[in-house]
Amino acid sequence: MLYQIHEFHHAAMSPMRLVAQTMHSVMSNPWMPLAYTHTGRSLAASASLFERVTRQYPKPPFNLPTTTVGGREVAVTERVAHHLPFCDLLHFERDVVGRDDPKILLVAPMSGHYATLLRGTVEALLPDHDVYITDWTNARAVSLADGPFHFADYVDVLRTFLTTLGPDTHVMAVCQPSVPVMAALSLMAEDNDPNRPRSMILMGGPIDTRRNPTEVNRFAEDKDMNWFESQVIHMVPAMYEGRGRLVYPGFLQLSGFMSMNLDRHMNAHLHYYRHLIKGDGDSADKHREFYDEYLSVMDLPAEFYLETVRDVFKEHALPNGTMKIRDRLVNPGAITDIALMTVEGEKDDITGAGQTIAAHDLCTNLPEALHKHHLQTKVGHYGIFNGRRWREEILPHVRDFIRTHERRASKAA
């Protein structure tokens, strides 16, 4: 019922949003004398702020039409390399010939935001890598006829995509997918699957949330599974393709994100309002760019969300050695030739430092030469994969790690 109330509230606000849009258009029109006064700018700023905080934000585009390869600007084309109901394998195809850059599968989180949250990650990887990404579908857009989506289905998707890409692939998991990536690669290693990748890079992932637990981890621990099922799982309303599907709505996930740093978000919107009044267009544009992405959220399949809460955050199934995928026990000790790199942020308040490095302890039969860890100082969760420190201080280590194990694989061949 909460989902329906949310949609009704959004629809009820439509006339007021229309008034706000009209006011902003009038008060920012260069032919309107009042637009040049403090009162006019204040009215335009107020209208813009109201419209933005009451709208729904669609999935943003990646908007990466070009990149620089070998000092030359080249075109980038997005192509769907493999389609599944809940996820597309998206290829950022560069207009280059004669290069043999490492192929990388970037596994985006299925945790409320779209894969476009990793736009900065993709942009930084493109000059030196052949990049693919898991482009997850909003669960409310997936028909009930396509069936449920469990944690095991996530693992199956990864194995399907790795089979599509072949054995010369490197996998980078950002945050939440670190656990299903490890599960998938453990099974592939145990099966001696010829399409298992050359390396995996786990960035800020909740491998063992008992280590240095954060507020997010404590919240999951404090609530029982009945609370999650009764309080955060809702049915998709009739106006969407996935009508009748049980989901964890994106707007609930967003409210959780916002409440963690409510003062910061309120101050950001206050600064946006002031920038508009002052006519500081550049600062206002940066605010809009960030929040257009941050406020764009997607629904998660209920079964996947609940199983993740239970297995990853409450029962710690992977580090405890009890995780099963379709009745098969997941054994990271089976990994012997997939190089492992972990990346953590010193100030990560979502996945505390220590949780991701735990992956190395689980890969008990992986030679020491195939292990690498990087702790990045002065960054929080998002700084691990976005921003200046990602580009200048983390990416060089990731790039060197991938190149090292490209050469290792070539020598072995």
C-alpha positions as CSV (number, residue, x, y, z in Angstrom):
1,M,0.0,0.0,0.0
2,L,2.9,2.4,0.7
3,Y,4.0,2.2,-2.9
4,Q,0.5,3.3,-4.1
5,I,0.5,6.1,-1.5
6,H,3.9,7.3,-2.8
7,E,2.6,7.3,-6.4
8,F,-0.6,9.1,-5.4
9,H,1.4,11.8,-3.6
10,H,3.7,12.3,-6.6
11,A,0.7,12.6,-8.9
12,A,-1.1,15.0,-6.5
13,M,2.0,17.3,-6.5
14,S,1.9,17.6,-10.3
15,P,-0.2,20.8,-10.5
16,M,2.2,22.5,-8.0
17,R,5.2,21.3,-9.9
18,L,3.7,22.8,-13.1
19,V,3.1,26.1,-11.3
20,A,6.7,26.1,-10.0
21,Q,8.1,25.4,-13.5
22,T,6.0,28.2,-14.9
23,M,7.2,30.6,-12.2
24,H,10.8,29.7,-12.7
25,S,10.4,30.2,-16.5
26,V,8.9,33.6,-16.0
27,M,11.2,34.8,-13.3
28,S,14.3,33.7,-15.2
29,N,13.2,35.1,-18.5
30,P,15.7,37.8,-19.7
31,W,12.8,40.0,-20.9
32,M,11.3,40.1,-17.5
33,P,12.6,43.2,-15.6
34,L,11.8,41.6,-12.2
35,A,14.3,38.8,-13.1
36,Y,17.2,41.2,-12.5
37,T,16.1,41.9,-8.9
38,H,16.8,40.0,-5.7
39,T,13.1,39.3,-5.3
40,G,12.8,37.8,-8.9
41,R,15.9,35.7,-8.4
42,S,14.6,34.5,-5.1
43,L,11.3,33.5,-6.6
44,A,13.0,31.7,-9.5
45,A,15.4,29.9,-7.1
46,S,12.5,28.8,-4.8
47,A,10.5,27.5,-7.8
48,S,13.5,25.6,-9.1
49,L,14.2,24.0,-5.7
50,F,10.6,23.0,-5.1
51,E,10.3,21.4,-8.6
52,R,13.6,19.4,-8.1
53,V,12.8,18.1,-4.6
54,T,9.3,16.9,-5.6
55,R,10.0,15.3,-9.0
56,Q,10.8,11.7,-9.9
57,Y,14.2,11.2,-11.5
58,P,14.5,8.8,-14.5
59,K,17.5,6.7,-15.3
60,P,20.2,9.1,-16.5
61,P,22.2,8.4,-19.6
62,F,25.9,7.4,-19.4
63,N,26.6,10.2,-21.9
64,L,30.1,9.1,-22.7
65,P,30.3,9.7,-26.5
66,T,34.1,9.9,-26.7
67,T,37.3,9.0,-24.9
68,T,41.0,9.5,-25.5
69,V,43.0,6.5,-26.6
70,G,46.7,6.9,-27.3
71,G,46.4,10.7,-27.3
72,R,43.6,10.7,-29.9
73,E,39.9,11.3,-29.3
74,V,37.8,8.4,-30.5
75,A,34.1,7.8,-30.6
76,V,32.4,5.5,-28.0
77,T,29.2,3.6,-28.9
78,E,27.0,1.8,-26.3
79,R,25.9,-1.6,-27.5
80,V,24.0,-4.3,-25.7
81,A,26.2,-7.4,-26.0
82,H,23.8,-9.7,-24.2
83,H,20.2,-9.1,-23.0
84,L,18.5,-10.8,-20.0
85,P,15.2,-9.7,-18.4
86,F,16.9,-8.2,-15.3
87,C,20.2,-7.1,-16.8
88,D,21.9,-6.0,-20.0
89,L,25.6,-6.6,-20.7
90,L,26.4,-3.2,-22.0
91,H,29.6,-2.7,-24.1
92,F,31.3,0.7,-24.5
93,E,32.7,0.0,-27.9
94,R,35.6,2.3,-28.8
95,D,36.3,3.2,-32.4
96,V,39.8,1.9,-32.4
97,V,41.8,-0.7,-34.4
98,G,45.0,-2.5,-33.7
99,R,44.8,-2.3,-29.9
100,D,44.7,-5.3,-27.6
101,D,43.5,-3.6,-24.4
102,P,42.4,-5.7,-21.4
103,K,38.8,-6.6,-21.4
104,I,37.0,-5.7,-18.1
105,L,33.6,-6.6,-16.8
106,L,32.5,-3.8,-14.4
107,V,29.8,-5.3,-12.1
108,A,27.6,-2.4,-10.9
109,P,25.7,-2.6,-7.6
110,M,22.1,-3.8,-7.7
111,S,21.4,-1.8,-4.6
112,G,19.0,1.0,-5.5
113,H,21.0,3.2,-7.9
114,Y,21.4,2.6,-11.7
115,A,24.7,1.4,-13.2
116,T,25.1,5.1,-14.3
117,L,26.3,5.7,-10.8
118,L,29.6,4.3,-12.1
119,R,29.8,6.7,-15.0
120,G,33.1,8.2,-13.6
121,T,34.5,4.7,-13.2
122,V,33.7,3.8,-16.8
123,E,35.1,7.1,-18.0
124,A,38.4,6.6,-16.3
125,L,38.8,3.0,-17.5
126,L,37.9,3.6,-21.1
127,P,41.3,5.0,-22.4
128,D,43.1,1.8,-21.5
129,H,40.5,-1.0,-21.3
130,D,37.7,-2.6,-23.3
131,V,34.8,-1.9,-20.9
132,Y,31.6,-3.9,-20.3
133,I,29.1,-3.2,-17.5
134,T,26.2,-4.9,-15.9
135,D,23.3,-2.6,-16.6
136,W,20.6,-3.7,-14.1
137,T,16.9,-3.2,-15.0
138,N,14.5,-1.5,-12.6
139,A,12.5,-4.4,-11.2
140,R,9.2,-2.5,-11.6
141,A,9.8,-2.6,-15.4
142,V,10.2,-6.4,-15.4
143,S,7.0,-8.4,-16.0
144,L,6.0,-11.1,-13.5
145,A,6.1,-13.5,-16.5
146,D,9.9,-13.3,-16.3
147,G,9.8,-14.9,-12.9
148,P,11.6,-14.1,-9.6
149,F,15.2,-13.0,-9.2
150,H,17.1,-14.6,-6.4
151,F,20.7,-14.2,-5.2
152,A,21.5,-17.4,-7.1
153,D,20.1,-15.7,-10.3
154,Y,22.5,-12.9,-9.8
155,V,25.4,-15.4,-9.7
156,D,23.9,-17.1,-12.9
157,V,23.9,-13.7,-14.7
158,L,27.5,-13.2,-13.9
159,R,28.5,-16.6,-15.2
160,T,26.4,-16.1,-18.3
161,F,28.2,-12.8,-19.1
162,L,31.6,-14.2,-18.3
163,T,30.9,-17.1,-20.7
164,T,29.9,-14.5,-23.3
165,L,33.1,-12.5,-22.9
166,G,35.5,-15.5,-22.7
167,P,38.5,-16.3,-20.5
168,D,40.6,-13.2,-21.2
169,T,38.4,-11.0,-18.9
170,H,39.0,-9.1,-15.7
171,V,36.2,-8.5,-13.3
172,M,35.7,-5.4,-11.2
173,A,33.0,-5.5,-8.6
174,V,32.0,-2.2,-6.9
175,C,30.5,-2.6,-3.4
176,Q,27.5,-5.0,-3.1
177,P,28.4,-7.3,-6.0
178,S,31.7,-8.3,-4.4
179,V,29.9,-11.2,-2.7
180,P,28.1,-12.7,-5.7
181,V,31.2,-12.1,-7.8
182,M,33.3,-14.2,-5.3
183,A,30.6,-16.8,-5.3
184,A,30.4,-17.0,-9.1
185,L,34.2,-17.2,-9.5
186,S,34.5,-19.8,-6.7
187,L,32.0,-22.1,-8.6
188,M,33.7,-21.4,-11.9
189,A,37.1,-22.3,-10.4
190,E,35.7,-25.5,-8.8
191,D,34.2,-26.5,-12.2
192,N,37.5,-25.7,-13.9
193,D,35.4,-23.5,-16.2
194,P,37.5,-22.4,-19.2
195,N,35.8,-19.0,-19.1
196,R,36.8,-18.0,-15.6
197,P,38.5,-14.6,-15.6
198,R,42.1,-13.7,-15.2
199,S,41.6,-11.5,-12.2
200,M,39.0,-10.0,-9.9
201,I,39.1,-6.5,-8.3
202,L,36.7,-6.1,-5.3
203,M,36.2,-2.4,-4.3
204,G,34.5,-1.5,-1.0
205,G,32.6,-4.8,-0.9
206,P,30.9,-6.4,2.2
207,I,32.8,-9.7,2.2
208,D,32.7,-9.9,6.0
209,T,30.6,-7.2,7.6
210,R,31.6,-8.3,11.1
211,R,34.9,-6.5,10.6
212,N,34.7,-2.8,11.5
213,P,30.9,-2.7,11.2
214,T,29.2,0.6,10.0
215,E,25.9,2.0,10.8
216,V,24.5,0.3,7.7
217,N,25.7,-3.1,9.1
218,R,24.4,-2.5,12.6
219,F,21.0,-1.6,11.2
220,A,20.8,-4.9,9.3
221,E,21.9,-6.8,12.4
222,D,19.4,-5.0,14.7
223,K,16.3,-5.8,12.7
224,D,14.9,-9.4,12.3
225,M,13.9,-10.7,8.9
226,N,10.2,-10.4,9.7
227,W,10.7,-6.6,10.1
228,F,12.3,-6.4,6.7
229,E,9.6,-8.4,5.0
230,S,6.8,-6.5,6.6
231,Q,8.2,-3.0,6.5
232,V,10.2,-2.5,3.3
233,I,8.7,-5.0,0.8
234,H,5.9,-3.6,-1.3
235,M,4.0,-4.5,-4.5
236,V,4.6,-2.6,-7.8
237,P,1.5,-0.6,-8.7
238,A,-0.7,-1.3,-11.7
239,M,0.7,1.5,-14.0
240,Y,4.1,-0.3,-14.4
241,E,5.2,-3.3,-16.5
242,G,6.1,-5.2,-13.4
243,R,2.7,-4.8,-11.8
244,G,2.2,-7.2,-8.9
245,R,5.9,-7.9,-8.4
246,L,7.2,-7.7,-4.8
247,V,10.1,-5.2,-4.6
248,Y,12.2,-3.2,-2.2
249,P,11.2,0.3,-3.6
250,G,14.0,2.6,-4.7
251,F,12.3,5.5,-2.9
252,L,12.7,3.7,0.4
253,Q,16.4,3.0,-0.3
254,L,16.9,6.6,-1.2
255,S,15.3,7.8,2.1
256,G,17.7,5.6,3.9
257,F,20.7,7.0,2.0
258,M,19.5,10.6,2.7
259,S,18.8,10.0,6.4
260,M,22.4,8.9,6.9
261,N,23.7,12.3,6.0
262,L,20.6,14.5,6.2
263,D,22.4,17.7,7.3
264,R,24.8,17.5,4.4
265,H,22.0,17.1,1.9
266,M,20.0,19.9,3.4
267,N,23.0,22.2,3.3
268,A,23.7,21.2,-0.3
269,H,20.2,22.2,-1.3
270,L,20.5,25.5,0.7
271,H,23.7,26.2,-1.1
272,Y,22.0,25.4,-4.5
273,Y,19.3,28.0,-3.6
274,R,21.9,30.6,-2.8
275,H,23.9,29.9,-5.9
276,L,20.8,30.5,-8.0
277,I,20.2,33.8,-6.3
278,K,23.8,34.9,-6.9
279,G,23.7,33.7,-10.5
280,D,26.5,31.2,-9.9
281,G,25.5,28.9,-12.7
282,D,28.6,26.7,-12.6
283,S,28.0,25.7,-8.9
284,A,24.3,25.2,-9.5
285,D,25.0,23.0,-12.5
286,K,27.4,20.8,-10.4
287,H,24.6,20.4,-7.8
288,R,22.1,19.4,-10.5
289,E,24.5,17.0,-12.1
290,F,25.2,15.2,-8.8
291,Y,21.6,15.0,-7.6
292,D,20.2,14.0,-11.0
293,E,22.2,10.9,-10.5
294,Y,21.9,10.5,-6.7
295,L,18.1,10.9,-6.7
296,S,17.6,8.5,-9.6
297,V,16.8,5.1,-8.0
298,M,15.4,1.7,-9.0
299,D,13.4,-1.0,-7.3
300,L,15.0,-4.3,-6.3
301,P,13.4,-7.7,-6.5
302,A,12.2,-8.6,-3.0
303,E,13.6,-12.1,-3.0
304,F,17.1,-10.9,-4.0
305,Y,17.1,-8.0,-1.4
306,L,15.9,-10.3,1.4
307,E,18.4,-13.0,0.7
308,T,21.2,-10.4,0.5
309,V,20.2,-9.0,3.9
310,R,20.1,-12.5,5.4
311,D,23.1,-14.1,3.8
312,V,25.5,-11.2,3.6
313,F,24.6,-8.9,6.5
314,K,23.1,-11.2,9.1
315,E,24.4,-14.8,8.7
316,H,27.7,-13.8,7.0
317,A,27.4,-16.9,4.9
318,L,30.4,-16.4,2.7
319,P,33.1,-15.9,5.4
320,N,31.4,-18.6,7.6
321,G,31.7,-21.1,4.8
322,T,27.9,-21.8,4.7
323,M,26.9,-19.9,1.5
324,K,25.0,-22.1,-1.0
325,I,24.1,-21.4,-4.6
326,R,21.4,-23.8,-5.8
327,D,22.4,-26.4,-3.2
328,R,26.2,-26.1,-4.0
329,L,28.4,-24.9,-1.2
330,V,30.6,-21.9,-2.2
331,N,34.2,-22.6,-1.6
332,P,36.6,-19.7,-2.3
333,G,39.4,-22.1,-1.5
334,A,38.8,-23.5,-5.0
335,I,40.3,-20.3,-6.5
336,T,43.9,-21.0,-7.5
337,D,44.6,-18.9,-10.6
338,I,42.3,-15.9,-10.5
339,A,44.4,-13.0,-9.2
340,L,42.6,-11.0,-6.4
341,M,42.9,-7.3,-5.7
342,T,40.9,-5.5,-3.0
343,V,40.4,-1.8,-2.6
344,E,39.1,0.0,0.5
345,G,38.6,3.5,1.6
346,E,39.9,4.8,4.9
347,K,36.8,6.8,5.6
348,D,34.2,4.4,4.1
349,D,31.0,4.7,6.2
350,I,29.1,2.1,4.2
351,T,31.6,-0.7,3.9
352,G,34.1,-0.3,6.7
353,A,37.8,-0.8,6.0
354,G,38.6,-4.4,6.8
355,Q,35.5,-5.9,5.3
356,T,36.8,-6.3,1.7
357,I,40.3,-7.4,2.5
358,A,38.7,-10.3,4.2
359,A,38.4,-11.9,0.8
360,H,42.1,-12.7,0.8
361,D,41.7,-14.9,3.9
362,L,39.0,-16.9,2.1
363,C,41.2,-17.6,-0.9
364,T,43.3,-20.1,1.0
365,N,44.9,-21.8,-2.1
366,L,45.6,-18.7,-4.1
367,P,49.4,-18.1,-4.4
368,E,50.8,-15.1,-2.6
369,A,51.9,-13.5,-5.8
370,L,48.3,-13.3,-7.0
371,H,47.1,-11.2,-3.9
372,K,47.1,-7.4,-3.7
373,H,45.4,-4.9,-1.4
374,H,45.1,-1.2,-1.6
375,L,43.9,1.0,1.2
376,Q,43.2,4.6,0.0
377,T,43.5,7.3,2.6
378,K,41.2,10.2,2.9
379,V,38.3,8.8,0.9
380,G,34.8,7.6,1.7
381,H,32.7,5.0,-0.1
382,Y,32.1,6.9,-3.3
383,G,35.6,8.1,-3.5
384,I,36.8,4.6,-4.1
385,F,35.4,4.5,-7.6
386,N,34.6,8.2,-8.4
387,G,36.4,11.5,-8.3
388,R,40.0,12.7,-8.3
389,R,41.5,10.2,-5.9
390,W,40.0,7.3,-7.9
391,R,41.4,8.6,-11.1
392,E,44.8,9.7,-9.8
393,E,45.6,7.4,-6.9
394,I,43.5,4.2,-7.1
395,L,43.2,3.6,-10.9
396,P,47.0,3.5,-11.5
397,H,47.2,0.5,-9.0
398,V,44.2,-1.2,-10.6
399,R,45.6,-0.6,-14.1
400,D,49.0,-2.0,-13.1
401,F,47.4,-5.0,-11.5
402,I,45.4,-5.9,-14.6
403,R,48.4,-5.4,-16.9
404,T,50.5,-7.6,-14.6
405,H,48.1,-10.5,-14.9
406,E,47.6,-10.0,-18.6
407,R,51.3,-10.6,-19.0
408,R,51.1,-13.6,-16.6
409,A,48.3,-15.2,-18.7
410,S,50.2,-14.5,-21.9
411,K,53.3,-16.3,-20.6
412,A,51.3,-19.2,-19.4
413,A,49.7,-19.6,-22.8
